[in-house]
Amino acid sequence: MIKDYIKLAFKTLIKRKTRTALTLLGIIISISVLFILISTSIGLQNSIEEQFRLLGTDKFFLQGKGQIGGPGSIGAETLTDTDLNIIKKVQGVKETSAWIYASAEIKFKNEIRYVTIVATEIESMDLFRETGPHEPEDGRLLKKGDTTDIIIGSQYKHDNYFKTEIIIGDIIKINGQDYKVRGILKPLGNPVDDKLIYMSTEQFRKQFNTGERIDNIIVQIEEGEDTKEIAENVKRKLIKSRGVTEKTIDFDILTPEEILSTFNVILGILTGFLISIAGISLIVGGIGIANTMYTSVLERTKDIGIMKAIGAQRKDILLIFLIESGMLGLFGGVIGIIIGYAISKAIESIANNQLGTTLLQIATPPWLIIGSLLFSFIAGSISGLLPAWQATKIKPVDALRYE
């Protein structure tokens, strides 16, 4: 019986091609948008979690209060060499890596760009390698004795940041001073990071006259130690040495879990907001289905009367129209998923090829596809519920007289 109802619904939809296509449009748009948002959101979350997995759970980060806008933000507090030395003495701390940032003019073969220069300690190159992870694609990382030598990001080689590709041994002027390229890093997937230039802390301070300022400190703990416990010990030591209290604390300590949690909260809020907007288009699509079903009921009033006259019950009439509206929703869902997947892959391709980031990767788990199909079918069925119920209330005598 159900099989016959499905065949009848399918024939009815095929018979009214134009109306069916216009009705499907609203559902297609809403399911496409929902699919794009959820697939990219899941993919981005997976990429972020993978970055933190590569970073490891044995590290935490320190920076001066107010540096949310980036190192050197107006009014931001800074850390110093004194703070670094205190952190190194905390029991359970294995290694530290201090980073300092500055904007600079760089020049290569008469082309000028403005980028961020990062200073890192040559003694902590192993920790530097882990935090990116920063692996050289060409050349090598800095080592003791490299004074006027630098490491550059992958964009200088792969993304035509200059008209001429930079290779190992090339000379780049930084604020007018010559530096030799010793290493080119593998792509990290983030255009900002892949455009950075790294030099030794000693040379950086000579070049930029930054004194003992430190913008960020990465702390690696000993194997078997608890990250939160060591971070709390570091916090207590710095509060005492900097002469602040819990209320006036002027630095931030962030563990990977805290950073990831913040990312997930922000991502969740953004995704929820965008999905709610997509939900509006789903309502519009549902209204379109309801409108089509009301028209279908009016057009088939006489048919309904005939079916009732030969013994069809209310539940049969209700089921016929519910299946028809559900199929409208299901067809719209199938097409919406296909379009949504195609657009998502296009966004991923643009992000990879044009923006130079691999963070934006789409994810299409089976539950997303099945859920989208069920959602569209249920939305279609609910939209057709009232028109179907109206059809069951038509009296056979009135229906047979209807013209």
C-alpha positions as CSV (number, residue, x, y, z in Angstrom):
1,M,0.0,0.0,0.0
2,I,2.8,2.4,1.0
3,K,4.6,1.6,-2.2
4,D,1.5,2.5,-4.3
5,Y,1.2,5.8,-2.4
6,I,4.8,6.6,-3.1
7,K,4.3,5.9,-6.8
8,L,1.2,8.1,-6.8
9,A,3.0,11.0,-5.1
10,F,6.0,10.7,-7.6
11,K,3.6,10.8,-10.6
12,T,1.9,13.8,-9.2
13,L,5.2,15.7,-8.7
14,I,6.4,14.8,-12.2
15,K,3.1,15.9,-13.7
16,R,3.5,19.4,-12.2
17,K,7.2,19.9,-13.0
18,T,7.3,23.7,-12.9
19,R,5.4,24.0,-9.7
20,T,7.5,21.2,-8.1
21,A,10.8,22.9,-9.2
22,L,9.7,26.3,-7.7
23,T,8.6,24.6,-4.5
24,L,11.9,22.8,-4.2
25,L,13.9,25.9,-4.5
26,G,13.3,27.1,-0.9
27,I,14.2,23.7,0.6
28,I,17.3,23.4,-1.7
29,I,18.6,26.8,-0.6
30,S,18.1,26.1,3.1
31,I,19.6,22.6,3.1
32,S,22.5,23.8,1.0
33,V,23.3,26.6,3.4
34,L,22.9,24.3,6.4
35,F,25.2,21.7,4.8
36,I,27.8,24.3,3.9
37,L,27.8,25.9,7.4
38,I,28.0,22.6,9.3
39,S,30.5,20.9,7.1
40,T,32.9,23.9,7.1
41,S,32.4,24.3,10.9
42,I,33.2,20.7,11.6
43,G,36.2,20.8,9.2
44,L,37.5,24.0,10.8
45,Q,37.1,22.5,14.3
46,N,38.9,19.3,13.2
47,S,41.8,21.4,11.7
48,I,42.2,23.5,14.9
49,E,42.2,20.4,17.1
50,E,44.8,18.8,14.8
51,Q,47.0,21.9,15.2
52,F,46.8,21.6,19.0
53,R,47.4,17.9,18.8
54,L,50.6,18.6,16.9
55,L,51.6,21.2,19.4
56,G,51.3,18.8,22.2
57,T,49.8,18.9,25.7
58,D,53.1,19.5,27.5
59,K,53.2,23.2,26.8
60,F,51.5,26.4,27.9
61,F,51.9,30.1,26.9
62,L,52.4,33.4,28.6
63,Q,51.9,37.0,27.4
64,G,51.4,40.4,28.8
65,K,47.8,41.5,29.7
66,G,46.2,43.4,26.8
67,Q,48.0,41.7,23.9
68,I,44.7,40.3,22.5
69,G,45.2,42.8,19.7
70,G,48.7,41.5,19.0
71,P,52.1,42.2,20.4
72,G,52.8,45.8,20.9
73,S,49.2,46.8,21.4
74,I,48.6,50.2,22.9
75,G,48.4,49.9,26.7
76,A,49.5,46.2,26.7
77,E,51.8,44.9,29.4
78,T,55.0,43.1,28.4
79,L,57.1,40.4,29.9
80,T,60.9,40.7,30.4
81,D,64.0,38.7,30.7
82,T,63.6,38.8,34.5
83,D,60.2,37.0,34.1
84,L,61.8,34.4,31.8
85,N,64.6,33.6,34.3
86,I,62.1,33.1,37.1
87,I,60.0,30.8,34.9
88,K,63.1,28.7,34.0
89,K,63.8,28.1,37.7
90,V,60.3,26.7,38.5
91,Q,60.4,23.0,39.2
92,G,58.9,20.9,36.5
93,V,59.8,23.4,33.7
94,K,61.9,21.6,31.0
95,E,62.5,24.4,28.5
96,T,61.3,27.8,27.5
97,S,61.2,29.8,24.2
98,A,60.8,33.6,24.3
99,W,59.4,35.3,21.2
100,I,59.5,39.0,20.4
101,Y,57.8,40.7,17.4
102,A,58.2,43.8,15.4
103,S,57.0,45.2,12.1
104,A,59.6,46.0,9.5
105,E,60.2,47.0,5.9
106,I,61.8,44.2,3.9
107,K,63.3,44.7,0.4
108,F,64.2,42.0,-2.2
109,K,65.4,43.0,-5.7
110,N,63.9,46.5,-5.5
111,E,60.5,45.2,-4.2
112,I,59.4,46.4,-0.8
113,R,56.9,44.7,1.6
114,Y,56.0,45.3,5.2
115,V,55.9,42.2,7.4
116,T,56.3,40.9,11.0
117,I,59.7,39.9,12.1
118,V,59.9,37.3,15.0
119,A,62.9,36.9,17.3
120,T,63.4,33.5,18.9
121,E,66.3,32.1,20.9
122,I,68.7,29.9,19.0
123,E,69.2,27.8,22.2
124,S,65.5,26.8,22.1
125,M,65.4,25.7,18.4
126,D,64.1,22.3,19.3
127,L,61.1,23.8,21.1
128,F,60.7,26.3,18.2
129,R,60.5,23.3,15.8
130,E,57.7,21.7,17.8
131,T,55.5,24.7,18.3
132,G,54.5,25.2,14.6
133,P,55.6,22.6,13.9
134,H,58.3,24.6,12.2
135,E,60.2,22.2,9.8
136,P,62.6,23.5,7.2
137,E,61.6,22.6,3.6
138,D,64.9,24.0,2.3
139,G,68.0,24.8,4.2
140,R,68.1,24.6,8.0
141,L,67.0,26.3,11.2
142,L,69.2,28.9,12.9
143,K,72.2,27.7,14.9
144,K,74.8,29.3,17.2
145,G,76.9,31.8,15.2
146,D,74.1,32.8,12.8
147,T,74.0,36.5,13.4
148,T,72.8,38.1,10.2
149,D,70.9,35.0,9.1
150,I,67.2,34.5,8.9
151,I,64.5,31.8,8.4
152,I,61.5,32.7,6.2
153,G,58.0,31.4,5.8
154,S,56.8,29.3,2.9
155,Q,54.9,32.2,1.1
156,Y,58.2,33.6,-0.1
157,K,58.8,30.4,-2.0
158,H,55.4,29.2,-3.0
159,D,52.9,32.1,-3.1
160,N,54.7,34.7,-5.2
161,Y,54.9,37.2,-2.3
162,F,57.7,38.7,-4.4
163,K,57.8,38.5,-8.1
164,T,60.9,36.4,-7.9
165,E,61.0,33.3,-5.8
166,I,63.4,33.5,-2.8
167,I,65.9,30.7,-2.4
168,I,68.5,29.7,0.1
169,G,71.4,32.1,0.1
170,D,69.4,35.1,-1.2
171,I,69.9,38.4,0.6
172,I,66.9,40.3,2.0
173,K,67.2,43.8,3.4
174,I,65.3,44.3,6.7
175,N,65.1,48.0,7.6
176,G,68.1,48.6,5.4
177,Q,70.3,45.8,6.8
178,D,71.3,42.7,4.8
179,Y,70.3,39.3,6.0
180,K,71.0,35.9,4.4
181,V,68.3,33.3,4.0
182,R,69.4,30.1,5.8
183,G,66.1,28.2,5.9
184,I,62.6,28.2,4.3
185,L,59.9,26.6,6.4
186,K,57.3,24.1,5.2
187,P,53.8,25.6,4.9
188,L,51.9,25.8,8.2
189,G,48.6,26.5,6.5
190,N,48.0,29.9,7.9
191,P,48.9,32.8,5.5
192,V,49.9,35.1,8.4
193,D,52.3,32.5,9.9
194,D,53.6,31.5,6.5
195,K,54.7,35.2,5.9
196,L,56.7,35.6,9.1
197,I,60.5,36.1,9.1
198,Y,62.6,34.7,12.0
199,M,65.9,35.9,13.4
200,S,67.9,35.4,16.6
201,T,66.9,37.3,19.7
202,E,70.4,38.8,20.0
203,Q,70.4,40.3,16.5
204,F,66.7,41.3,16.8
205,R,67.4,43.4,19.9
206,K,70.4,45.1,18.2
207,Q,68.3,45.8,15.1
208,F,65.1,47.0,16.8
209,N,66.4,48.2,20.1
210,T,63.7,46.5,22.2
211,G,65.7,46.2,25.4
212,E,64.6,43.3,27.6
213,R,61.0,43.2,26.3
214,I,59.4,39.8,25.6
215,D,56.1,39.4,23.9
216,N,55.4,35.7,24.4
217,I,56.9,32.8,26.3
218,I,56.3,29.2,25.5
219,V,56.9,26.8,28.4
220,Q,57.5,23.1,28.0
221,I,57.1,20.9,31.1
222,E,59.0,17.8,32.1
223,E,57.5,14.4,31.1
224,G,54.9,13.2,33.6
225,E,54.3,16.7,35.1
226,D,50.8,18.2,35.2
227,T,50.5,21.2,32.9
228,K,47.9,23.1,35.0
229,E,49.9,22.5,38.2
230,I,53.1,23.9,36.7
231,A,51.2,26.8,35.1
232,E,49.8,27.6,38.5
233,N,53.2,27.5,40.1
234,V,54.6,29.9,37.4
235,K,51.6,32.2,38.0
236,R,52.3,32.4,41.7
237,K,56.0,33.1,41.2
238,L,55.4,35.9,38.6
239,I,52.7,37.5,40.8
240,K,55.2,37.8,43.6
241,S,58.1,39.0,41.4
242,R,56.0,41.5,39.5
243,G,54.4,42.9,42.6
244,V,50.8,42.3,41.6
245,T,47.8,40.5,43.1
246,E,45.2,38.2,41.7
247,K,43.0,41.2,41.0
248,T,45.7,43.3,39.4
249,I,47.5,40.5,37.6
250,D,49.1,42.0,34.4
251,F,49.9,38.8,32.4
252,D,48.0,35.9,31.0
253,I,48.8,32.2,31.1
254,L,47.0,30.0,28.6
255,T,47.0,26.2,28.4
256,P,46.2,24.4,25.1
257,E,42.9,23.2,26.6
258,E,41.9,26.8,27.5
259,I,42.8,28.1,24.0
260,L,40.9,25.3,22.3
261,S,37.9,25.7,24.5
262,T,37.8,29.5,23.6
263,F,38.0,28.6,19.9
264,N,35.2,26.1,20.2
265,V,32.9,28.5,22.1
266,I,33.5,31.3,19.5
267,L,33.0,28.8,16.7
268,G,29.9,27.4,18.3
269,I,28.3,30.9,18.7
270,L,29.1,31.9,15.1
271,T,27.8,28.6,13.7
272,G,24.6,28.8,15.7
273,F,24.0,32.4,14.5
274,L,24.5,31.4,10.9
275,I,22.4,28.3,11.2
276,S,19.6,30.3,12.7
277,I,19.7,32.6,9.6
278,A,19.6,29.5,7.4
279,G,16.6,28.3,9.4
280,I,14.7,31.3,8.1
281,S,15.1,30.1,4.5
282,L,13.9,26.7,5.7
283,I,10.7,28.2,7.0
284,V,10.3,30.0,3.7
285,G,10.8,26.7,1.9
286,G,8.2,25.1,4.2
287,I,5.7,27.8,3.5
288,G,6.3,27.1,-0.2
289,I,5.5,23.4,0.3
290,A,2.4,24.2,2.3
291,N,1.2,26.5,-0.4
292,T,1.8,23.9,-3.1
293,M,0.0,21.2,-1.1
294,Y,-3.0,23.5,-0.5
295,T,-3.2,24.1,-4.3
296,S,-2.8,20.3,-4.8
297,V,-5.7,19.6,-2.5
298,L,-8.0,22.1,-4.3
299,E,-7.0,20.7,-7.7
300,R,-7.7,17.1,-6.6
301,T,-10.9,17.7,-4.6
302,K,-12.9,15.6,-7.0
303,D,-10.3,12.8,-6.9
304,I,-10.4,12.9,-3.1
305,G,-14.2,12.5,-3.3
306,I,-13.9,9.5,-5.6
307,M,-11.3,7.8,-3.3
308,K,-13.6,8.3,-0.3
309,A,-16.6,7.1,-2.2
310,I,-14.9,3.8,-3.1
311,G,-13.8,3.2,0.5
312,A,-10.6,5.3,1.2
313,Q,-10.4,6.3,4.9
314,R,-9.2,9.5,6.3
315,K,-5.8,8.0,7.2
316,D,-5.3,7.0,3.6
317,I,-5.9,10.5,2.3
318,L,-3.7,11.9,5.0
319,L,-0.9,9.5,4.2
320,I,-1.0,10.2,0.5
321,F,-0.6,14.0,0.9
322,L,2.0,13.6,3.7
323,I,4.1,11.3,1.5
324,E,3.8,13.8,-1.3
325,S,5.0,16.7,0.8
326,G,7.7,14.6,2.5
327,M,9.0,13.6,-1.0
328,L,9.2,17.3,-1.9
329,G,11.3,17.9,1.2
330,L,13.4,14.8,0.5
331,F,14.1,15.7,-3.2
332,G,15.0,19.2,-2.1
333,G,17.3,17.8,0.6
334,V,19.2,15.5,-1.9
335,I,19.7,18.4,-4.4
336,G,20.6,20.8,-1.5
337,I,23.3,18.4,-0.2
338,I,24.8,18.0,-3.7
339,I,24.9,21.8,-4.2
340,G,26.1,22.4,-0.7
341,Y,28.9,19.8,-1.0
342,A,30.0,21.4,-4.3
343,I,30.1,24.9,-2.9
344,S,31.9,23.7,0.3
345,K,34.6,22.1,-1.8
346,A,34.9,25.3,-3.9
347,I,35.4,27.3,-0.7
348,E,38.0,24.8,0.5
349,S,39.8,25.1,-2.9
350,I,39.7,28.9,-2.8
351,A,41.1,28.9,0.8
352,N,43.9,26.5,-0.2
353,N,44.9,28.0,-3.5
354,Q,44.0,31.7,-3.2
355,L,44.3,32.4,0.5
356,G,47.1,30.0,1.2
357,T,45.5,28.3,4.2
358,T,44.8,24.7,4.9
359,L,42.9,25.3,8.0
360,L,39.6,25.5,6.2
361,Q,38.9,21.9,5.3
362,I,35.3,20.6,5.0
363,A,34.1,17.5,6.8
364,T,31.1,15.4,5.7
365,P,30.5,12.7,8.3
366,P,27.8,10.2,7.4
367,W,25.5,11.6,10.2
368,L,25.6,15.0,8.5
369,I,24.3,13.6,5.2
370,I,21.7,11.3,6.8
371,G,20.6,14.0,9.2
372,S,20.2,16.5,6.4
373,L,18.0,14.1,4.4
374,L,15.9,13.3,7.5
375,F,15.6,16.9,8.4
376,S,14.4,17.9,4.9
377,F,11.9,15.0,4.8
378,I,10.5,15.8,8.2
379,A,10.4,19.6,7.3
380,G,8.5,18.8,4.1
381,S,6.1,16.4,5.9
382,I,5.3,18.9,8.7
383,S,4.7,21.7,6.1
384,G,2.2,19.4,4.3
385,L,0.5,18.3,7.5
386,L,-2.2,21.0,7.7
387,P,-3.1,20.8,3.9
388,A,-3.3,17.0,4.2
389,W,-5.5,17.3,7.3
390,Q,-7.8,19.7,5.4
391,A,-8.0,17.1,2.6
392,T,-9.3,14.4,5.0
393,K,-12.2,16.7,6.1
394,I,-13.6,17.1,2.6
395,K,-17.0,15.4,2.4
396,P,-17.4,12.9,-0.5
397,V,-20.7,14.4,-1.7
398,D,-19.2,18.0,-1.8
399,A,-16.1,16.7,-3.5
400,L,-17.9,14.9,-6.3
401,R,-19.9,18.1,-7.1
402,Y,-16.7,20.2,-7.0
403,E,-15.7,21.7,-10.4
